[in-house]
């Protein structure tokens, strides 16, 4: 069950800034451990990526943060991310969200919010990570 009232934002319901930072840390441990996803991060500055992801998740969940990174389309352009890989990424997110005091509805609402960016992330698609 959610720890905050139903009028609270998803950002507040997940636990605010500290919870988002922990979420991103835990989430990327899962993502990087995934053999199918790890190649997408081989040449990525993970500390910078995680800082931008904290901003992104905070803003996407209606927190008091503005996302200052590149557009989703630009950030993922040329990466040849497939729907299968995006689905694995989202599965890791859902598995990470289970560790938080959220209702099942809240978890699905967060996934739905993140999935609104799927087309931007997939772009033209392709067969796998860019080399």
Residue pairs with C-beta under 8 A, 6 or more apart in sequence:
1 101
1 103
2 8
2 13
2 101
2 102
2 103
2 106
3 13
3 15
3 101
4 12
4 13
9 61
9 62
9 63
10 61
10 62
10 106
10 109
10 110
10 113
11 20
11 58
11 61
11 62
11 63
11 64
12 63
13 102
13 106
14 20
14 23
14 61
14 97
14 100
14 102
14 106
14 110
15 100
15 101
16 63
17 58
17 63
17 65
19 100
20 54
20 57
20 58
20 61
20 63
21 54
23 57
23 96
23 97
23 100
24 50
24 53
24 54
24 57
25 50
26 96
26 99
27 53
27 92
27 93
27 96
28 46
28 49
28 50
28 53
30 92
30 95
30 96
31 37
31 38
31 41
31 89
31 92
32 38
32 41
32 46
34 88
34 92
36 84
36 85
36 88
37 85
37 88
37 89
37 92
39 128
39 129
40 79
40 81
40 85
40 129
41 49
42 129
52 67
52 68
52 69
55 65
55 66
55 67
55 68
55 69
56 67
56 69
57 63
58 64
58 65
58 67
59 65
59 66
59 67
60 67
60 113
60 114
60 117
61 110
61 113
69 75
71 120
72 117
72 120
72 121
73 120
73 123
76 120
76 121
76 122
76 123
77 123
78 123
78 130
79 123
79 126
79 129
79 130
80 125
80 126
80 127
80 128
80 129
80 130
81 121
81 122
81 123
81 125
81 126
81 129
82 122
82 125
82 126
82 127
82 128
83 122
83 125
85 128
86 118
86 121
86 122
90 111
90 114
90 115
93 110
93 111
93 114
94 107
94 111
97 107
97 110
97 111
98 107
100 107
102 110
